[in-house]
Amino acid sequence: MTTRRSCACGLIDRRPSPKDRRVQIVRLTAEGRRFFRTMARANADWIAEAFADLTPAEIDALMRLLAKTKASTRRAIDKGAAR
């Protein structure tokens, strides 16, 4: 969802910074916070369903591998930025 559509839907409030007119201050409205909480709950339910058939040991192994992949990806990005 774009910022313009989010503003039109009443999910975010966007205002210019009083200190720097190049800056926009964006924040969730009360409706935006409710919408986010609903999405977060749905996402948590989806994640729980995806992991439901894994044993605790399998989840631990998966988390270790994901952490290793994240670290490897970060190193590759940093290496590419240094070129």
mmCIF file of the N, C-alpha and C atoms, coordinates in Angstrom:
data_MODEL
# 
_entry.id   MODEL 
# 
loop_
_atom_site.group_PDB 
_atom_site.id 
_atom_site.type_symbol 
_atom_site.label_atom_id 
_atom_site.label_alt_id 
_atom_site.label_comp_id 
_atom_site.label_asym_id 
_atom_site.label_entity_id 
_atom_site.label_seq_id 
_atom_site.pdbx_PDB_ins_code 
_atom_site.Cartn_x 
_atom_site.Cartn_y 
_atom_site.Cartn_z 
_atom_site.occupancy 
_atom_site.B_iso_or_equiv 
_atom_site.pdbx_formal_charge 
_atom_site.auth_seq_id 
_atom_site.auth_comp_id 
_atom_site.auth_asym_id 
_atom_site.auth_atom_id 
_atom_site.pdbx_PDB_model_num 
ATOM 1   N N  . MET A 1 1  ? 0.852  -1.170  0.000  1.00 0.00 ? 1  MET A N  1 
ATOM 2   C CA . MET A 1 1  ? 0.000  0.000   0.000  1.00 0.00 ? 1  MET A CA 1 
ATOM 3   C C  . MET A 1 1  ? 0.895  1.230   0.000  1.00 0.00 ? 1  MET A C  1 
ATOM 4   N N  . THR A 1 2  ? 0.629  2.151   -0.880 1.00 0.00 ? 2  THR A N  1 
ATOM 5   C CA . THR A 1 2  ? 1.443  3.347   -0.969 1.00 0.00 ? 2  THR A CA 1 
ATOM 6   C C  . THR A 1 2  ? 1.110  4.326   0.154  1.00 0.00 ? 2  THR A C  1 
ATOM 7   N N  . THR A 1 3  ? 2.023  5.255   0.371  1.00 0.00 ? 3  THR A N  1 
ATOM 8   C CA . THR A 1 3  ? 1.799  6.263   1.412  1.00 0.00 ? 3  THR A CA 1 
ATOM 9   C C  . THR A 1 3  ? 0.557  7.084   1.106  1.00 0.00 ? 3  THR A C  1 
ATOM 10  N N  . ARG A 1 4  ? 0.377  7.455   -0.159 1.00 0.00 ? 4  ARG A N  1 
ATOM 11  C CA . ARG A 1 4  ? -0.789 8.260   -0.537 1.00 0.00 ? 4  ARG A CA 1 
ATOM 12  C C  . ARG A 1 4  ? -2.092 7.509   -0.261 1.00 0.00 ? 4  ARG A C  1 
ATOM 13  N N  . ARG A 1 5  ? -2.138 6.211   -0.637 1.00 0.00 ? 5  ARG A N  1 
ATOM 14  C CA . ARG A 1 5  ? -3.339 5.413   -0.377 1.00 0.00 ? 5  ARG A CA 1 
ATOM 15  C C  . ARG A 1 5  ? -3.534 5.216   1.116  1.00 0.00 ? 5  ARG A C  1 
ATOM 16  N N  . SER A 1 6  ? -2.432 5.018   1.849  1.00 0.00 ? 6  SER A N  1 
ATOM 17  C CA . SER A 1 6  ? -2.534 4.847   3.299  1.00 0.00 ? 6  SER A CA 1 
ATOM 18  C C  . SER A 1 6  ? -3.085 6.104   3.954  1.00 0.00 ? 6  SER A C  1 
ATOM 19  N N  . CYS A 1 7  ? -2.660 7.261   3.468  1.00 0.00 ? 7  CYS A N  1 
ATOM 20  C CA . CYS A 1 7  ? -3.199 8.522   3.997  1.00 0.00 ? 7  CYS A CA 1 
ATOM 21  C C  . CYS A 1 7  ? -4.674 8.625   3.668  1.00 0.00 ? 7  CYS A C  1 
ATOM 22  N N  . ALA A 1 8  ? -5.044 8.306   2.426  1.00 0.00 ? 8  ALA A N  1 
ATOM 23  C CA . ALA A 1 8  ? -6.433 8.410   1.998  1.00 0.00 ? 8  ALA A CA 1 
ATOM 24  C C  . ALA A 1 8  ? -7.319 7.446   2.781  1.00 0.00 ? 8  ALA A C  1 
ATOM 25  N N  . CYS A 1 9  ? -6.768 6.307   3.165  1.00 0.00 ? 9  CYS A N  1 
ATOM 26  C CA . CYS A 1 9  ? -7.539 5.314   3.928  1.00 0.00 ? 9  CYS A CA 1 
ATOM 27  C C  . CYS A 1 9  ? -7.591 5.659   5.413  1.00 0.00 ? 9  CYS A C  1 
ATOM 28  N N  . GLY A 1 10 ? -6.845 6.671   5.824  1.00 0.00 ? 10 GLY A N  1 
ATOM 29  C CA . GLY A 1 10 ? -6.844 7.068   7.227  1.00 0.00 ? 10 GLY A CA 1 
ATOM 30  C C  . GLY A 1 10 ? -5.946 6.216   8.108  1.00 0.00 ? 10 GLY A C  1 
ATOM 31  N N  . LEU A 1 11 ? -4.988 5.497   7.496  1.00 0.00 ? 11 LEU A N  1 
ATOM 32  C CA . LEU A 1 11 ? -4.115 4.620   8.273  1.00 0.00 ? 11 LEU A CA 1 
ATOM 33  C C  . LEU A 1 11 ? -2.869 5.331   8.787  1.00 0.00 ? 11 LEU A C  1 
ATOM 34  N N  . ILE A 1 12 ? -2.418 6.344   8.065  1.00 0.00 ? 12 ILE A N  1 
ATOM 35  C CA . ILE A 1 12 ? -1.249 7.102   8.508  1.00 0.00 ? 12 ILE A CA 1 
ATOM 36  C C  . ILE A 1 12 ? -1.536 8.590   8.447  1.00 0.00 ? 12 ILE A C  1 
ATOM 37  N N  . ASP A 1 13 ? -0.749 9.305   9.215  1.00 0.00 ? 13 ASP A N  1 
ATOM 38  C CA . ASP A 1 13 ? -0.800 10.764  9.223  1.00 0.00 ? 13 ASP A CA 1 
ATOM 39  C C  . ASP A 1 13 ? 0.572  11.237  8.756  1.00 0.00 ? 13 ASP A C  1 
ATOM 40  N N  . ARG A 1 14 ? 0.597  12.121  7.793  1.00 0.00 ? 14 ARG A N  1 
ATOM 41  C CA . ARG A 1 14 ? 1.864  12.635  7.271  1.00 0.00 ? 14 ARG A CA 1 
ATOM 42  C C  . ARG A 1 14 ? 1.847  14.147  7.367  1.00 0.00 ? 14 ARG A C  1 
ATOM 43  N N  . ARG A 1 15 ? 2.899  14.676  8.016  1.00 0.00 ? 15 ARG A N  1 
ATOM 44  C CA . ARG A 1 15 ? 3.009  16.131  8.198  1.00 0.00 ? 15 ARG A CA 1 
ATOM 45  C C  . ARG A 1 15 ? 4.436  16.571  7.930  1.00 0.00 ? 15 ARG A C  1 
ATOM 46  N N  . PRO A 1 16 ? 4.603  17.800  7.475  1.00 0.00 ? 16 PRO A N  1 
ATOM 47  C CA . PRO A 1 16 ? 5.966  18.313  7.289  1.00 0.00 ? 16 PRO A CA 1 
ATOM 48  C C  . PRO A 1 16 ? 6.622  18.565  8.646  1.00 0.00 ? 16 PRO A C  1 
ATOM 49  N N  . SER A 1 17 ? 7.915  18.362  8.686  1.00 0.00 ? 17 SER A N  1 
ATOM 50  C CA . SER A 1 17 ? 8.666  18.646  9.911  1.00 0.00 ? 17 SER A CA 1 
ATOM 51  C C  . SER A 1 17 ? 8.692  20.145  10.155 1.00 0.00 ? 17 SER A C  1 
ATOM 52  N N  . PRO A 1 18 ? 8.490  20.565  11.378 1.00 0.00 ? 18 PRO A N  1 
ATOM 53  C CA . PRO A 1 18 ? 8.567  22.004  11.667 1.00 0.00 ? 18 PRO A CA 1 
ATOM 54  C C  . PRO A 1 18 ? 10.001 22.525  11.605 1.00 0.00 ? 18 PRO A C  1 
ATOM 55  N N  . LYS A 1 19 ? 10.992 21.601  11.635 1.00 0.00 ? 19 LYS A N  1 
ATOM 56  C CA . LYS A 1 19 ? 12.395 22.008  11.647 1.00 0.00 ? 19 LYS A CA 1 
ATOM 57  C C  . LYS A 1 19 ? 13.057 21.938  10.276 1.00 0.00 ? 19 LYS A C  1 
ATOM 58  N N  . ASP A 1 20 ? 12.520 21.102  9.379  1.00 0.00 ? 20 ASP A N  1 
ATOM 59  C CA . ASP A 1 20 ? 13.146 20.911  8.070  1.00 0.00 ? 20 ASP A CA 1 
ATOM 60  C C  . ASP A 1 20 ? 12.053 20.588  7.064  1.00 0.00 ? 20 ASP A C  1 
ATOM 61  N N  . ARG A 1 21 ? 11.758 21.507  6.173  1.00 0.00 ? 21 ARG A N  1 
ATOM 62  C CA . ARG A 1 21 ? 10.636 21.310  5.257  1.00 0.00 ? 21 ARG A CA 1 
ATOM 63  C C  . ARG A 1 21 ? 10.880 20.208  4.233  1.00 0.00 ? 21 ARG A C  1 
ATOM 64  N N  . ARG A 1 22 ? 12.097 19.680  4.139  1.00 0.00 ? 22 ARG A N  1 
ATOM 65  C CA . ARG A 1 22 ? 12.378 18.538  3.255  1.00 0.00 ? 22 ARG A CA 1 
ATOM 66  C C  . ARG A 1 22 ? 11.919 17.224  3.883  1.00 0.00 ? 22 ARG A C  1 
ATOM 67  N N  . VAL A 1 23 ? 11.650 17.252  5.168  1.00 0.00 ? 23 VAL A N  1 
ATOM 68  C CA . VAL A 1 23 ? 11.328 16.036  5.929  1.00 0.00 ? 23 VAL A CA 1 
ATOM 69  C C  . VAL A 1 23 ? 9.822  15.924  6.142  1.00 0.00 ? 23 VAL A C  1 
ATOM 70  N N  . GLN A 1 24 ? 9.324  14.717  5.978  1.00 0.00 ? 24 GLN A N  1 
ATOM 71  C CA . GLN A 1 24 ? 7.927  14.410  6.287  1.00 0.00 ? 24 GLN A CA 1 
ATOM 72  C C  . GLN A 1 24 ? 7.907  13.495  7.506  1.00 0.00 ? 24 GLN A C  1 
ATOM 73  N N  . ILE A 1 25 ? 7.066  13.782  8.462  1.00 0.00 ? 25 ILE A N  1 
ATOM 74  C CA . ILE A 1 25 ? 6.898  12.939  9.642  1.00 0.00 ? 25 ILE A CA 1 
ATOM 75  C C  . ILE A 1 25 ? 5.658  12.080  9.403  1.00 0.00 ? 25 ILE A C  1 
ATOM 76  N N  . VAL A 1 26 ? 5.856  10.774  9.416  1.00 0.00 ? 26 VAL A N  1 
ATOM 77  C CA . VAL A 1 26 ? 4.778  9.832   9.127  1.00 0.00 ? 26 VAL A CA 1 
ATOM 78  C C  . VAL A 1 26 ? 4.552  8.984   10.368 1.00 0.00 ? 26 VAL A C  1 
ATOM 79  N N  . ARG A 1 27 ? 3.290  8.836   10.743 1.00 0.00 ? 27 ARG A N  1 
ATOM 80  C CA . ARG A 1 27 ? 2.963  7.992   11.896 1.00 0.00 ? 27 ARG A CA 1 
ATOM 81  C C  . ARG A 1 27 ? 1.623  7.312   11.655 1.00 0.00 ? 27 ARG A C  1 
ATOM 82  N N  . LEU A 1 28 ? 1.435  6.207   12.331 1.00 0.00 ? 28 LEU A N  1 
ATOM 83  C CA . LEU A 1 28 ? 0.167  5.495   12.236 1.00 0.00 ? 28 LEU A CA 1 
ATOM 84  C C  . LEU A 1 28 ? -0.905 6.251   13.000 1.00 0.00 ? 28 LEU A C  1 
ATOM 85  N N  . THR A 1 29 ? -2.089 6.273   12.435 1.00 0.00 ? 29 THR A N  1 
ATOM 86  C CA . THR A 1 29 ? -3.253 6.810   13.152 1.00 0.00 ? 29 THR A CA 1 
ATOM 87  C C  . THR A 1 29 ? -3.774 5.704   14.068 1.00 0.00 ? 29 THR A C  1 
ATOM 88  N N  . ALA A 1 30 ? -4.777 6.019   14.871 1.00 0.00 ? 30 ALA A N  1 
ATOM 89  C CA . ALA A 1 30 ? -5.394 4.987   15.720 1.00 0.00 ? 30 ALA A CA 1 
ATOM 90  C C  . ALA A 1 30 ? -5.928 3.855   14.837 1.00 0.00 ? 30 ALA A C  1 
ATOM 91  N N  . GLU A 1 31 ? -6.561 4.203   13.721 1.00 0.00 ? 31 GLU A N  1 
ATOM 92  C CA . GLU A 1 31 ? -7.068 3.185   12.785 1.00 0.00 ? 31 GLU A CA 1 
ATOM 93  C C  . GLU A 1 31 ? -5.907 2.390   12.186 1.00 0.00 ? 31 GLU A C  1 
ATOM 94  N N  . GLY A 1 32 ? -4.809 3.064   11.888 1.00 0.00 ? 32 GLY A N  1 
ATOM 95  C CA . GLY A 1 32 ? -3.625 2.379   11.360 1.00 0.00 ? 32 GLY A CA 1 
ATOM 96  C C  . GLY A 1 32 ? -3.053 1.389   12.363 1.00 0.00 ? 32 GLY A C  1 
ATOM 97  N N  . ARG A 1 33 ? -3.033 1.767   13.635 1.00 0.00 ? 33 ARG A N  1 
ATOM 98  C CA . ARG A 1 33 ? -2.546 0.853   14.674 1.00 0.00 ? 33 ARG A CA 1 
ATOM 99  C C  . ARG A 1 33 ? -3.461 -0.360  14.804 1.00 0.00 ? 33 ARG A C  1 
ATOM 100 N N  . ARG A 1 34 ? -4.776 -0.154  14.719 1.00 0.00 ? 34 ARG A N  1 
ATOM 101 C CA . ARG A 1 34 ? -5.718 -1.286  14.759 1.00 0.00 ? 34 ARG A CA 1 
ATOM 102 C C  . ARG A 1 34 ? -5.504 -2.209  13.559 1.00 0.00 ? 34 ARG A C  1 
ATOM 103 N N  . PHE A 1 35 ? -5.357 -1.618  12.380 1.00 0.00 ? 35 PHE A N  1 
ATOM 104 C CA . PHE A 1 35 ? -5.131 -2.389  11.159 1.00 0.00 ? 35 PHE A CA 1 
ATOM 105 C C  . PHE A 1 35 ? -3.832 -3.193  11.278 1.00 0.00 ? 35 PHE A C  1 
ATOM 106 N N  . PHE A 1 36 ? -2.772 -2.559  11.785 1.00 0.00 ? 36 PHE A N  1 
ATOM 107 C CA . PHE A 1 36 ? -1.493 -3.240  11.955 1.00 0.00 ? 36 PHE A CA 1 
ATOM 108 C C  . PHE A 1 36 ? -1.620 -4.407  12.930 1.00 0.00 ? 36 PHE A C  1 
ATOM 109 N N  . ARG A 1 37 ? -2.298 -4.194  14.057 1.00 0.00 ? 37 ARG A N  1 
ATOM 110 C CA . ARG A 1 37 ? -2.477 -5.275  15.037 1.00 0.00 ? 37 ARG A CA 1 
ATOM 111 C C  . ARG A 1 37 ? -3.217 -6.459  14.413 1.00 0.00 ? 37 ARG A C  1 
ATOM 112 N N  . THR A 1 38 ? -4.237 -6.172  13.614 1.00 0.00 ? 38 THR A N  1 
ATOM 113 C CA . THR A 1 38 ? -4.986 -7.243  12.942 1.00 0.00 ? 38 THR A CA 1 
ATOM 114 C C  . THR A 1 38 ? -4.068 -8.013  11.992 1.00 0.00 ? 38 THR A C  1 
ATOM 115 N N  . MET A 1 39 ? -3.271 -7.288  11.202 1.00 0.00 ? 39 MET A N  1 
ATOM 116 C CA . MET A 1 39 ? -2.332 -7.953  10.279 1.00 0.00 ? 39 MET A CA 1 
ATOM 117 C C  . MET A 1 39 ? -1.288 -8.745  11.053 1.00 0.00 ? 39 MET A C  1 
ATOM 118 N N  . ALA A 1 40 ? -0.788 -8.201  12.148 1.00 0.00 ? 40 ALA A N  1 
ATOM 119 C CA . ALA A 1 40 ? 0.239  -8.886  12.936 1.00 0.00 ? 40 ALA A CA 1 
ATOM 120 C C  . ALA A 1 40 ? -0.303 -10.185 13.519 1.00 0.00 ? 40 ALA A C  1 
ATOM 121 N N  . ARG A 1 41 ? -1.544 -10.158 14.004 1.00 0.00 ? 41 ARG A N  1 
ATOM 122 C CA . ARG A 1 41 ? -2.154 -11.387 14.536 1.00 0.00 ? 41 ARG A CA 1 
ATOM 123 C C  . ARG A 1 41 ? -2.308 -12.429 13.437 1.00 0.00 ? 41 ARG A C  1 
ATOM 124 N N  . ALA A 1 42 ? -2.766 -12.006 12.263 1.00 0.00 ? 42 ALA A N  1 
ATOM 125 C CA . ALA A 1 42 ? -2.925 -12.940 11.134 1.00 0.00 ? 42 ALA A CA 1 
ATOM 126 C C  . ALA A 1 42 ? -1.579 -13.519 10.733 1.00 0.00 ? 42 ALA A C  1 
ATOM 127 N N  . ASN A 1 43 ? -0.544 -12.693 10.732 1.00 0.00 ? 43 ASN A N  1 
ATOM 128 C CA . ASN A 1 43 ? 0.793  -13.168 10.382 1.00 0.00 ? 43 ASN A CA 1 
ATOM 129 C C  . ASN A 1 43 ? 1.301  -14.159 11.426 1.00 0.00 ? 43 ASN A C  1 
ATOM 130 N N  . ALA A 1 44 ? 1.095  -13.866 12.694 1.00 0.00 ? 44 ALA A N  1 
ATOM 131 C CA . ALA A 1 44 ? 1.528  -14.780 13.758 1.00 0.00 ? 44 ALA A CA 1 
ATOM 132 C C  . ALA A 1 44 ? 0.806  -16.118 13.646 1.00 0.00 ? 44 ALA A C  1 
ATOM 133 N N  . ASP A 1 45 ? -0.478 -16.077 13.324 1.00 0.00 ? 45 ASP A N  1 
ATOM 134 C CA . ASP A 1 45 ? -1.234 -17.322 13.144 1.00 0.00 ? 45 ASP A CA 1 
ATOM 135 C C  . ASP A 1 45 ? -0.680 -18.116 11.969 1.00 0.00 ? 45 ASP A C  1 
ATOM 136 N N  . TRP A 1 46 ? -0.353 -17.434 10.869 1.00 0.00 ? 46 TRP A N  1 
ATOM 137 C CA . TRP A 1 46 ? 0.191  -18.084 9.681  1.00 0.00 ? 46 TRP A CA 1 
ATOM 138 C C  . TRP A 1 46 ? 1.546  -18.722 9.996  1.00 0.00 ? 46 TRP A C  1 
ATOM 139 N N  . ILE A 1 47 ? 2.396  -18.011 10.717 1.00 0.00 ? 47 ILE A N  1 
ATOM 140 C CA . ILE A 1 47 ? 3.714  -18.544 11.099 1.00 0.00 ? 47 ILE A CA 1 
ATOM 141 C C  . ILE A 1 47 ? 3.538  -19.775 11.988 1.00 0.00 ? 47 ILE A C  1 
ATOM 142 N N  . ALA A 1 48 ? 2.646  -19.700 12.954 1.00 0.00 ? 48 ALA A N  1 
ATOM 143 C CA . ALA A 1 48 ? 2.401  -20.841 13.844 1.00 0.00 ? 48 ALA A CA 1 
ATOM 144 C C  . ALA A 1 48 ? 1.926  -22.046 13.046 1.00 0.00 ? 48 ALA A C  1 
ATOM 145 N N  . GLU A 1 49 ? 1.078  -21.818 12.081 1.00 0.00 ? 49 GLU A N  1 
ATOM 146 C CA . GLU A 1 49 ? 0.592  -22.912 11.234 1.00 0.00 ? 49 GLU A CA 1 
ATOM 147 C C  . GLU A 1 49 ? 1.731  -23.503 10.398 1.00 0.00 ? 49 GLU A C  1 
ATOM 148 N N  . ALA A 1 50 ? 2.590  -22.645 9.869  1.00 0.00 ? 50 ALA A N  1 
ATOM 149 C CA . ALA A 1 50 ? 3.708  -23.109 9.044  1.00 0.00 ? 50 ALA A CA 1 
ATOM 150 C C  . ALA A 1 50 ? 4.688  -23.960 9.853  1.00 0.00 ? 50 ALA A C  1 
ATOM 151 N N  . PHE A 1 51 ? 4.855  -23.646 11.140 1.00 0.00 ? 51 PHE A N  1 
ATOM 152 C CA . PHE A 1 51 ? 5.811  -24.354 11.985 1.00 0.00 ? 51 PHE A CA 1 
ATOM 153 C C  . PHE A 1 51 ? 5.165  -25.505 12.771 1.00 0.00 ? 51 PHE A C  1 
ATOM 154 N N  . ALA A 1 52 ? 3.868  -25.673 12.649 1.00 0.00 ? 52 ALA A N  1 
ATOM 155 C CA . ALA A 1 52 ? 3.126  -26.629 13.484 1.00 0.00 ? 52 ALA A CA 1 
ATOM 156 C C  . ALA A 1 52 ? 3.634  -28.061 13.396 1.00 0.00 ? 52 ALA A C  1 
ATOM 157 N N  . ASP A 1 53 ? 4.100  -28.475 12.235 1.00 0.00 ? 53 ASP A N  1 
ATOM 158 C CA . ASP A 1 53 ? 4.537  -29.861 12.061 1.00 0.00 ? 53 ASP A CA 1 
ATOM 159 C C  . ASP A 1 53 ? 6.012  -30.079 12.379 1.00 0.00 ? 53 ASP A C  1 
ATOM 160 N N  . LEU A 1 54 ? 6.703  -29.019 12.800 1.00 0.00 ? 54 LEU A N  1 
ATOM 161 C CA . LEU A 1 54 ? 8.122  -29.145 13.135 1.00 0.00 ? 54 LEU A CA 1 
ATOM 162 C C  . LEU A 1 54 ? 8.277  -29.422 14.630 1.00 0.00 ? 54 LEU A C  1 
ATOM 163 N N  . THR A 1 55 ? 9.261  -30.252 14.944 1.00 0.00 ? 55 THR A N  1 
ATOM 164 C CA . THR A 1 55 ? 9.572  -30.510 16.348 1.00 0.00 ? 55 THR A CA 1 
ATOM 165 C C  . THR A 1 55 ? 10.374 -29.326 16.887 1.00 0.00 ? 55 THR A C  1 
ATOM 166 N N  . PRO A 1 56 ? 10.453 -29.197 18.207 1.00 0.00 ? 56 PRO A N  1 
ATOM 167 C CA . PRO A 1 56 ? 11.288 -28.126 18.767 1.00 0.00 ? 56 PRO A CA 1 
ATOM 168 C C  . PRO A 1 56 ? 12.740 -28.206 18.267 1.00 0.00 ? 56 PRO A C  1 
ATOM 169 N N  . ALA A 1 57 ? 13.276 -29.396 18.137 1.00 0.00 ? 57 ALA A N  1 
ATOM 170 C CA . ALA A 1 57 ? 14.654 -29.547 17.632 1.00 0.00 ? 57 ALA A CA 1 
ATOM 171 C C  . ALA A 1 57 ? 14.760 -29.071 16.181 1.00 0.00 ? 57 ALA A C  1 
ATOM 172 N N  . GLU A 1 58 ? 13.752 -29.358 15.379 1.00 0.00 ? 58 GLU A N  1 
ATOM 173 C CA . GLU A 1 58 ? 13.766 -28.908 13.979 1.00 0.00 ? 58 GLU A CA 1 
ATOM 174 C C  . GLU A 1 58 ? 13.648 -27.391 13.893 1.00 0.00 ? 58 GLU A C  1 
ATOM 175 N N  . ILE A 1 59 ? 12.832 -26.812 14.760 1.00 0.00 ? 59 ILE A N  1 
ATOM 176 C CA . ILE A 1 59 ? 12.713 -25.350 14.786 1.00 0.00 ? 59 ILE A CA 1 
ATOM 177 C C  . ILE A 1 59 ? 14.039 -24.718 15.192 1.00 0.00 ? 59 ILE A C  1 
ATOM 178 N N  . ASP A 1 60 ? 14.711 -25.284 16.198 1.00 0.00 ? 60 ASP A N  1 
ATOM 179 C CA . ASP A 1 60 ? 16.020 -24.771 16.614 1.00 0.00 ? 60 ASP A CA 1 
ATOM 180 C C  . ASP A 1 60 ? 17.021 -24.850 15.466 1.00 0.00 ? 60 ASP A C  1 
ATOM 181 N N  . ALA A 1 61 ? 17.047 -25.984 14.766 1.00 0.00 ? 61 ALA A N  1 
ATOM 182 C CA . ALA A 1 61 ? 17.969 -26.153 13.632 1.00 0.00 ? 61 ALA A CA 1 
ATOM 183 C C  . ALA A 1 61 ? 17.655 -25.129 12.537 1.00 0.00 ? 61 ALA A C  1 
ATOM 184 N N  . LEU A 1 62 ? 16.374 -24.938 12.247 1.00 0.00 ? 62 LEU A N  1 
ATOM 185 C CA . LEU A 1 62 ? 15.966 -23.971 11.234 1.00 0.00 ? 62 LEU A CA 1 
ATOM 186 C C  . LEU A 1 62 ? 16.398 -22.564 11.623 1.00 0.00 ? 62 LEU A C  1 
ATOM 187 N N  . MET A 1 63 ? 16.200 -22.205 12.872 1.00 0.00 ? 63 MET A N  1 
ATOM 188 C CA . MET A 1 63 ? 16.580 -20.866 13.330 1.00 0.00 ? 63 MET A CA 1 
ATOM 189 C C  . MET A 1 63 ? 18.093 -20.656 13.240 1.00 0.00 ? 63 MET A C  1 
ATOM 190 N N  . ARG A 1 64 ? 18.864 -21.681 13.590 1.00 0.00 ? 64 ARG A N  1 
ATOM 191 C CA . ARG A 1 64 ? 20.326 -21.569 13.458 1.00 0.00 ? 64 ARG A CA 1 
ATOM 192 C C  . ARG A 1 64 ? 20.728 -21.366 11.996 1.00 0.00 ? 64 ARG A C  1 
ATOM 193 N N  . LEU A 1 65 ? 20.119 -22.137 11.090 1.00 0.00 ? 65 LEU A N  1 
ATOM 194 C CA . LEU A 1 65 ? 20.434 -22.006 9.672  1.00 0.00 ? 65 LEU A CA 1 
ATOM 195 C C  . LEU A 1 65 ? 19.994 -20.652 9.122  1.00 0.00 ? 65 LEU A C  1 
ATOM 196 N N  . LEU A 1 66 ? 18.846 -20.163 9.547  1.00 0.00 ? 66 LEU A N  1 
ATOM 197 C CA . LEU A 1 66 ? 18.398 -18.844 9.106  1.00 0.00 ? 66 LEU A CA 1 
ATOM 198 C C  . LEU A 1 66 ? 19.331 -17.746 9.614  1.00 0.00 ? 66 LEU A C  1 
ATOM 199 N N  . ALA A 1 67 ? 19.791 -17.872 10.848 1.00 0.00 ? 67 ALA A N  1 
ATOM 200 C CA . ALA A 1 67 ? 20.741 -16.888 11.400 1.00 0.00 ? 67 ALA A CA 1 
ATOM 201 C C  . ALA A 1 67 ? 22.043 -16.918 10.616 1.00 0.00 ? 67 ALA A C  1 
ATOM 202 N N  . LYS A 1 68 ? 22.490 -18.112 10.264 1.00 0.00 ? 68 LYS A N  1 
ATOM 203 C CA . LYS A 1 68 ? 23.728 -18.248 9.484  1.00 0.00 ? 68 LYS A CA 1 
ATOM 204 C C  . LYS A 1 68 ? 23.542 -17.642 8.093  1.00 0.00 ? 68 LYS A C  1 
ATOM 205 N N  . THR A 1 69 ? 22.384 -17.878 7.491  1.00 0.00 ? 69 THR A N  1 
ATOM 206 C CA . THR A 1 69 ? 22.093 -17.307 6.177  1.00 0.00 ? 69 THR A CA 1 
ATOM 207 C C  . THR A 1 69 ? 22.030 -15.789 6.253  1.00 0.00 ? 69 THR A C  1 
ATOM 208 N N  . LYS A 1 70 ? 21.420 -15.260 7.301  1.00 0.00 ? 70 LYS A N  1 
ATOM 209 C CA . LYS A 1 70 ? 21.332 -13.813 7.483  1.00 0.00 ? 70 LYS A CA 1 
ATOM 210 C C  . LYS A 1 70 ? 22.724 -13.201 7.610  1.00 0.00 ? 70 LYS A C  1 
ATOM 211 N N  . ALA A 1 71 ? 23.588 -13.820 8.411  1.00 0.00 ? 71 ALA A N  1 
ATOM 212 C CA . ALA A 1 71 ? 24.951 -13.310 8.591  1.00 0.00 ? 71 ALA A CA 1 
ATOM 213 C C  . ALA A 1 71 ? 25.727 -13.367 7.277  1.00 0.00 ? 71 ALA A C  1 
ATOM 214 N N  . SER A 1 72 ? 25.573 -14.452 6.548  1.00 0.00 ? 72 SER A N  1 
ATOM 215 C CA . SER A 1 72 ? 26.260 -14.607 5.263  1.00 0.00 ? 72 SER A CA 1 
ATOM 216 C C  . SER A 1 72 ? 25.780 -13.558 4.264  1.00 0.00 ? 72 SER A C  1 
ATOM 217 N N  . THR A 1 73 ? 24.489 -13.325 4.241  1.00 0.00 ? 73 THR A N  1 
ATOM 218 C CA . THR A 1 73 ? 23.921 -12.322 3.340  1.00 0.00 ? 73 THR A CA 1 
ATOM 219 C C  . THR A 1 73 ? 24.421 -10.938 3.706  1.00 0.00 ? 73 THR A C  1 
ATOM 220 N N  . ARG A 1 74 ? 24.459 -10.635 4.999  1.00 0.00 ? 74 ARG A N  1 
ATOM 221 C CA . ARG A 1 74 ? 24.950 -9.334  5.448  1.00 0.00 ? 74 ARG A CA 1 
ATOM 222 C C  . ARG A 1 74 ? 26.404 -9.125  5.004  1.00 0.00 ? 74 ARG A C  1 
ATOM 223 N N  . ARG A 1 75 ? 27.252 -10.164 5.161  1.00 0.00 ? 75 ARG A N  1 
ATOM 224 C CA . ARG A 1 75 ? 28.643 -10.046 4.727  1.00 0.00 ? 75 ARG A CA 1 
ATOM 225 C C  . ARG A 1 75 ? 28.730 -9.802  3.223  1.00 0.00 ? 75 ARG A C  1 
ATOM 226 N N  . ALA A 1 76 ? 27.909 -10.496 2.433  1.00 0.00 ? 76 ALA A N  1 
ATOM 227 C CA . ALA A 1 76 ? 27.917 -10.315 0.992  1.00 0.00 ? 76 ALA A CA 1 
ATOM 228 C C  . ALA A 1 76 ? 27.485 -8.894  0.611  1.00 0.00 ? 76 ALA A C  1 
ATOM 229 N N  . ILE A 1 77 ? 26.473 -8.381  1.288  1.00 0.00 ? 77 ILE A N  1 
ATOM 230 C CA . ILE A 1 77 ? 26.014 -7.011  1.019  1.00 0.00 ? 77 ILE A CA 1 
ATOM 231 C C  . ILE A 1 77 ? 27.113 -6.019  1.378  1.00 0.00 ? 77 ILE A C  1 
ATOM 232 N N  . ASP A 1 78 ? 27.715 -6.199  2.562  1.00 0.00 ? 78 ASP A N  1 
ATOM 233 C CA . ASP A 1 78 ? 28.784 -5.299  2.997  1.00 0.00 ? 78 ASP A CA 1 
ATOM 234 C C  . ASP A 1 78 ? 29.971 -5.361  2.047  1.00 0.00 ? 78 ASP A C  1 
ATOM 235 N N  . LYS A 1 79 ? 30.295 -6.535  1.599  1.00 0.00 ? 79 LYS A N  1 
ATOM 236 C CA . LYS A 1 79 ? 31.409 -6.724  0.651  1.00 0.00 ? 79 LYS A CA 1 
ATOM 237 C C  . LYS A 1 79 ? 31.107 -6.008  -0.666 1.00 0.00 ? 79 LYS A C  1 
ATOM 238 N N  . GLY A 1 80 ? 29.861 -6.118  -1.147 1.00 0.00 ? 80 GLY A N  1 
ATOM 239 C CA . GLY A 1 80 ? 29.460 -5.461  -2.372 1.00 0.00 ? 80 GLY A CA 1 
ATOM 240 C C  . GLY A 1 80 ? 29.466 -3.951  -2.236 1.00 0.00 ? 80 GLY A C  1 
ATOM 241 N N  . ALA A 1 81 ? 29.104 -3.448  -1.074 1.00 0.00 ? 81 ALA A N  1 
ATOM 242 C CA . ALA A 1 81 ? 29.085 -1.996  -0.842 1.00 0.00 ? 81 ALA A CA 1 
ATOM 243 C C  . ALA A 1 81 ? 30.489 -1.425  -0.783 1.00 0.00 ? 81 ALA A C  1 
ATOM 244 N N  . ALA A 1 82 ? 31.445 -2.267  -0.395 1.00 0.00 ? 82 ALA A N  1 
ATOM 245 C CA . ALA A 1 82 ? 32.826 -1.795  -0.267 1.00 0.00 ? 82 ALA A CA 1 
ATOM 246 C C  . ALA A 1 82 ? 33.521 -1.668  -1.623 1.00 0.00 ? 82 ALA A C  1 
ATOM 247 N N  . ARG A 1 83 ? 32.957 -2.253  -2.643 1.00 0.00 ? 83 ARG A N  1 
ATOM 248 C CA . ARG A 1 83 ? 33.595 -2.197  -3.990 1.00 0.00 ? 83 ARG A CA 1 
ATOM 249 C C  . ARG A 1 83 ? 33.511 -0.847  -4.595 1.00 0.00 ? 83 ARG A C  1 
# 
